[in-house]
Structure formats: C-alpha cells, structure tokens
Amino acid sequence: MVKKIIFSALLSLALVTTSCREKSTVSPQTHPQVRMRTVPQGVGVNIHFYRGSIKDWEMIEQAGIGIVRMDVSWAAVEKSRGEYNFRAIDQLIEKLDQHRIRL
C-alpha cells in the first residue's frame, strides 16, 4: 500500500513538473491565405427565413445590417432522394443582392 502511495506521489510530481516549462516565444505559423482574409466591416445577423416580408427587409436595412447567415435544411433542398431544389436559396440570394447584403 505504501508503495502505491509513493508511486502515485512520484507520478503526480512528474506530471506537474513536466507541465511547468518555459513559455514558447515562437509564433504559430498561419497559412498565408488565412492571414489575408479579414472580417468585413458592419454588423451581421442570423436570419431564419428564405423570403422575408417587405417589413423584414426594411428593418434589416434600417439597422445597417450588411451580412446575414442562414441555416439551410438539407431536407428542404432534397425532398426526394437525388432531386435537389435550390430555388428558395437562389431567391434569397437574389433578394440579398438587391439590398447589397452579403451572405
């Protein structure tokens, strides 16, 4: 029993001391294309509609929203196996383009 306690104590000490090392001064490497991407200025929101009413679009414009995010349900796109319908998404993108809002 004493051997187990001593072994556990030594193992714990070894684990603690090996995690106490000098902080690395080397900067992490980033892929050049990742570095070049910037977050656009403006405010973004998540929307939960494909069409939206005139009032929805007016409120988005008045709020100065320049970016939206939209969840797309695959079940809505592929209602029958192998048959895809992106019409609602295409219409949403057209509406966003009309209002100069990024998706």
N, C-alpha and C positions, 0 to 999 in steps of 0.2 A: 504494500500500500504506500509506504514511504517512497519507494522507487517511482511509483506512478505520479506522486505529487511533485517530486523533484524533476522528473521528466517533463511534466506539464508546465512547471515553472520555467524551466530552461527553454522549452519550445516557445512559450509566450514571450520570454525575454528576447529570443532570437527574432521572432516576428516583429516585435515592437522596434527593435534597434535597426532592423533592415529597412523599415519603412521611414526611418529618420535619416534621410540623406540630403545632400545639398540640392538646392533648387536648380534646375537646369536653366542656363542662360541662352540656350539655343532656341530661336523662334521656330514654331512649327511651320512646315512647308505647306503652302497652299497652291493648288493648281492655278495657273495664270488666268484661265477663263473664269474661274470662280472669283478671283480678285477684281476682275473688270466689271462684274455685274454690280449694279447699285440699286438700291430701293428707290423707286420714283417718288418725287415729292407729292404730297397730297394725302388724303385720307381714303382708306378703303373699308369696305363693309362686306359681310357675307349676306347674299340675298337668297331667298327661298321661293322664288317664282321664276317661271320661264317667260311670261308675258308682261305682267305688271299693268296696273291701271295708269291712266294719264296722271293721276294724283301721285302715284308712286314715283314716276319719273320726274315730276316737278319737285317733289321733296328731295330726291337724290341730288338733282341739280342745285337746288337752293342751299343744300347742306355743303356743297362744294366737294362731293364725293367724286373721285377720279378713278378709283379702282374698285372692282367688285370681284368677289369669289362666289362661285356657285357649285354646290354639290350636284353631281349628275348620277341619277339612279340608273344602273345598267339595265335593270328590269324595265325601265321606261323606254330605253333605247332598243332593246332586243326583246320584244314581246313574244315573238315566236322564234324558236331555235333557228339561227342562221339568217334571220331577217332583221335588218337594222334600219331604224328610222331616227335620223338626227334632225328632223325638221324643226322641232321645238328649240333645240340648241342653236341651230342656224338662225332662226328668227330672233332669238335672244341676242346673238352676236350682232346681227344687223341693227337691232334697237340700241345696243350699247355703242356701236359705231356712230349712229345718228346723234347720240348725246355725247360723243367723244369721251367715253368711259372705257377704261381698259379692263380686260377680263383676266 
